[in-house]
Amino acid sequence: MSKPKILVQLDSDKHASVFDAVVAVDSGIDQILQYRQVAVKDVEGLVHGAMFTRGPADLHQTAVFVGGADVAGGEALMEAATNCFFGPMRVSVMMDSNGSNTTAAAAVLAAARHVKLAGAQALVLAGTGPVGMRAARLLAGQGASVKLASRSLERAQQAAASVSQQVPESDVVGVATGSEEETALAASGVDVIIAAGAAGIQLISQQTWQICEQLKVLIDLNAVPPLGIEGVDVMDQQRTEGNVILYGAIGVGGTKMKIHKAAVARLFESNDQVLDADEIYAIGESLEA
Ligand SMILES: NC(=O)c1ccc[n+]([C@@H]2O[C@H](COP(=O)([O-])OP(=O)(O)OC[C@H]3O[C@@H](n4cnc5c(N)ncnc54)[C@H](OP(=O)(O)O)[C@@H]3O)[C@@H](O)[C@H]2O)c1
């Protein structure tokens, strides 16, 4: 008889995420072990407990989930967890701090439904945050040319350089969108815009995006009014306005939830999976097929 599925939740926050725990239950996990305020120095002991307790034949029935609001901290926890593995002694691990990977994957998949990303021109507004940088990385990985925008040209260029390093031979440039004029310039000639700004911040006016002749898909990830893209409703899911297809944050959220559940379930198919941005996107692609 197979052992129960155990998910070890390593969370950097004061309270381990209830959201992540509920999704884990809905993904068919039998038992969740929640650890909170986890720091890098704690990871080895926790992961060894997951690796060395059950025999090798049952290792795929235990997995690690890295979460918490601190995305940079989550990346460090993920790296510390994978550093514990050797040879076949490992368990599968997924990182989705602050929903960053699943949200970015859902946004880029929404765009891919309507635009062939290879060769497309994309703009990620407020692309310097964790969701925006992952969206830019995924778009670039699919062969799109990406403009990564920030209010600060320096921050945009730094983030674009970081994404370029992650995706060899990609075309990612930083652009400033500190004013509506700069935003209009950045948006001209693009096929896809993903707005990944902080909650409650409008990034582009309807007047500006409506004059973008080549624009085909607009995706806003901010669910808190005022929304990131004026004229997009939070519930929009493939709503068409003129030649443009619109998605709001909740419209994208359904796909995000499906990806999250499928990724957690995937952890238990083998003991050697490391699910970060690209792998989580690939899971999303398999759901669209
Ligand atoms: N649907 C979901 O399940 C889900 C999950 C996760 C996140 N989200 C949403 O996705 C969006 C992105 O998340 P995130 O964590 O990456 O966001 P974030 O780090 O909070 O912010 C992203 C960027 O927004 C820009 N920004 C911040 N304050 C601004 C202001 N006053 N005016 C203009 N720009 C401003 C900043 O860029 P610059 O300073 O470089 O301009 C920042 O890097 C958020 O709206 C979040 O709520 C949704």
The ligand as an SDF file (V2000), in Angstrom:
LIG
                    3D

 48 52  0  0  0  0  0  0  0  0999 V2000
   -4.0740   36.8920   -8.9510 N   0  0  0  0  0  0  0  0  0  0  0  0
   -3.1880   36.4360   -8.0670 C   0  0  0  0  0  0  0  0  0  0  0  0
   -3.3640   35.3790   -7.4990 O   0  0  0  0  0  0  0  0  0  0  0  0
   -1.9520   37.2210   -7.7930 C   0  0  0  0  0  0  0  0  0  0  0  0
   -0.8660   36.6080   -7.1560 C   0  0  0  0  0  0  0  0  0  0  0  0
    0.2920   37.3590   -6.9630 C   0  0  0  0  0  0  0  0  0  0  0  0
    0.3100   38.6910   -7.3470 C   0  0  0  0  0  0  0  0  0  0  0  0
   -0.7930   39.2390   -7.9220 N   0  0  0  0  0  0  0  0  0  0  0  0
   -0.7820   40.6380   -8.3330 C   0  0  0  0  0  0  0  0  0  0  0  0
    0.2080   40.8080   -9.3280 O   0  0  0  0  0  0  0  0  0  0  0  0
    0.7210   42.1410   -9.2740 C   0  0  0  0  0  0  0  0  0  0  0  0
    2.2360   42.0600   -9.2420 C   0  0  0  0  0  0  0  0  0  0  0  0
    2.6880   41.4270   -8.0530 O   0  0  0  0  0  0  0  0  0  0  0  0
    4.1350   41.7080   -7.4690 P   0  0  0  0  0  0  0  0  0  0  0  0
    4.2270   41.0340   -6.1530 O   0  0  0  0  0  0  0  0  0  0  0  0
    5.1490   41.4370   -8.5150 O   0  0  0  0  0  0  0  0  0  0  0  0
    4.0160   43.3110   -7.2720 O   0  0  0  0  0  0  0  0  0  0  0  0
    4.9350   44.3530   -6.4610 P   0  0  0  0  0  0  0  0  0  0  0  0
    6.2830   43.7650   -6.2690 O   0  0  0  0  0  0  0  0  0  0  0  0
    4.1880   44.8040   -5.2630 O   0  0  0  0  0  0  0  0  0  0  0  0
    4.9950   45.5990   -7.4670 O   0  0  0  0  0  0  0  0  0  0  0  0
    5.4420   45.4470   -8.7940 C   0  0  0  0  0  0  0  0  0  0  0  0
    5.9850   46.7640   -9.2950 C   0  0  0  0  0  0  0  0  0  0  0  0
    4.9830   47.7640   -9.2290 O   0  0  0  0  0  0  0  0  0  0  0  0
    5.6530   49.0260   -9.3190 C   0  0  0  0  0  0  0  0  0  0  0  0
    5.0390   49.9960   -8.4170 N   0  0  0  0  0  0  0  0  0  0  0  0
    4.9980   49.9520   -7.0630 C   0  0  0  0  0  0  0  0  0  0  0  0
    4.3900   51.0430   -6.5810 N   0  0  0  0  0  0  0  0  0  0  0  0
    4.0720   51.8030   -7.6620 C   0  0  0  0  0  0  0  0  0  0  0  0
    3.4560   53.0790   -7.8250 C   0  0  0  0  0  0  0  0  0  0  0  0
    3.0310   53.7810   -6.7710 N   0  0  0  0  0  0  0  0  0  0  0  0
    3.2890   53.5500   -9.0790 N   0  0  0  0  0  0  0  0  0  0  0  0
    3.7000   52.8480  -10.1490 C   0  0  0  0  0  0  0  0  0  0  0  0
    4.3000   51.6460  -10.0630 N   0  0  0  0  0  0  0  0  0  0  0  0
    4.4750   51.1380   -8.8400 C   0  0  0  0  0  0  0  0  0  0  0  0
    7.1060   48.7820   -8.9120 C   0  0  0  0  0  0  0  0  0  0  0  0
    7.8910   48.9710  -10.0680 O   0  0  0  0  0  0  0  0  0  0  0  0
    8.8930   50.2280  -10.2350 P   0  0  0  0  0  0  0  0  0  0  0  0
    9.1530   50.7820   -8.8790 O   0  0  0  0  0  0  0  0  0  0  0  0
   10.1140   49.5950  -10.8410 O   0  0  0  0  0  0  0  0  0  0  0  0
    8.1900   51.1590  -11.1520 O   0  0  0  0  0  0  0  0  0  0  0  0
    7.1210   47.3330   -8.5030 C   0  0  0  0  0  0  0  0  0  0  0  0
    8.3350   46.6690   -8.7810 O   0  0  0  0  0  0  0  0  0  0  0  0
    0.1100   42.7730   -8.0140 C   0  0  0  0  0  0  0  0  0  0  0  0
   -0.9380   43.6260   -8.3830 O   0  0  0  0  0  0  0  0  0  0  0  0
   -0.3880   41.6000   -7.2170 C   0  0  0  0  0  0  0  0  0  0  0  0
   -1.4800   41.9320   -6.3770 O   0  0  0  0  0  0  0  0  0  0  0  0
   -1.8900   38.5260   -8.1780 C   0  0  0  0  0  0  0  0  0  0  0  0
  1  2  1  0
  2  3  2  0
  2  4  1  0
  4  5  1  0
  4 48  2  0
  5  6  2  0
  6  7  1  0
  7  8  2  0
  8  9  1  0
  8 48  1  0
  9 10  1  0
  9 46  1  0
 10 11  1  0
 11 12  1  0
 11 44  1  0
 12 13  1  0
 13 14  1  0
 14 15  2  0
 14 16  1  0
 14 17  1  0
 17 18  1  0
 18 19  2  0
 18 20  1  0
 18 21  1  0
 21 22  1  0
 22 23  1  0
 23 24  1  0
 23 42  1  0
 24 25  1  0
 25 26  1  0
 25 36  1  0
 26 27  1  0
 26 35  1  0
 27 28  2  0
 28 29  1  0
 29 30  1  0
 29 35  2  0
 30 31  1  0
 30 32  2  0
 32 33  1  0
 33 34  2  0
 34 35  1  0
 36 37  1  0
 36 42  1  0
 37 38  1  0
 38 39  2  0
 38 40  1  0
 38 41  1  0
 42 43  1  0
 44 45  1  0
 44 46  1  0
 46 47  1  0
M  CHG  2   8   1  16  -1
M  END
$$$$
